[in-house]
Amino acid sequence: MSTIIGMIAAFILVLMAIIMDGDAMRFLNMQGALIVVLGTIAVTAISFRMSEMLSIPYNIWALLQNGKKDPSEEAIKVLKIAMEARKHADVLLLERLLPRLKSTPFLQQAIQLVVDGSQADEIEQMLRRDSSTMTDRHLRAVDFLRRAGDVAPAMGLIGTLIGLVKMLGSLDNPADIGPAMAVALLTTFYGAVLAHMVFIPLAVKTDHCATEESLINQLYAMGATSIRRKENPRRLEMLLNTVLPPAHRITFFKN
């Protein structure tokens, strides 16, 4: 939510600055928009496979949605499951929990491995491998956004050069100088806006979300292996706090 609010607020500020001082229609130029927007997408696509391009919007959206999770809350969730598993010592209890974990597929997968009777080392290896694969996929989305953030200003500069060439070729026709100069200046403006108000901020936020998702998946994996080993949840709490950042460390057991 903060991503959307911040982006909308930034665009509103720019729009207000445009409207307060004159005709906003002067900042609309279809030729410049085509050069920057479509040109940025086309040039960025060169660096990625088509399958990656098609999955990138979904990966970005999924990461931003998962970014709402609090590592502390997820650690407590894991501890509660471990407490129930140790208290009842019943695999069927964990199996009944599975439908309630649909909102956290990785945790559901981890508990499913415990229910299936997989060994703790096997669970740890499988979950680490799956988490690594997931992180690599998400980092490709981050790479796409960063690449687009680099390309957008360059496409704006290309549009500026096109506009300047047109302007210099129209010196004998004053009526054509204005539109050519508009293309030259607006493409630079569009490139800067697209890079610094869309792609680069999204890349930073997506990278942060990917790192946090990897941390949360690690908490899930630690919880599953601890449950499989039938360890004391107090020990699991200590283990979770070793990977949680200081600001997110938990105190689940009071004594």
C-alpha angles and dihedrals in degrees: 000000000000089000093056093042092049093048093047091047092051092050091046091053092051091045092050091051089052096046097043094060104042148306111353090201089074088071093057115092119158094196092054092045092052092050094050105034101037092032092054092050092046096048093043090050089063090071096052139057119249092246089055092048092053094049097044098083091051092047092050092048092047092050093049089050093048089048087076091072118102113221090215092055092047091050090052090049090054091049092051091053090048090050092052092046092051094043096053100024088208125136089199088064090059090046090055089052094058098084089053091057097062091111089061105045095177092054090045089053091048093052090044089058089053091049090050090057098246116166118258094245091049091050091050093050095046094048093045090052093047092047091050091050091049092049092050090052092051093046089058087062089051090050090051093053093046092048091049089049089056095045099047097069089044091054088048089054091049089052089049091053091049090052093048092050090051091047094051090048090053100051090114089054110053092188091067096048095076098054091044091051090048090056090048095053101034095053089057088049093049092048093051093047094047094047102041101032101038120013104034096044090046090049092053093046093045091049090051091049091049091053092048093047090053089052092050091048088052089054090052092049092049090050094050094049091046091051090048091052089048092233125170110270088227088065089047089054090055091048093050091051090055090066099033117093113251092255091055101043114127138218104203098154112053097201 
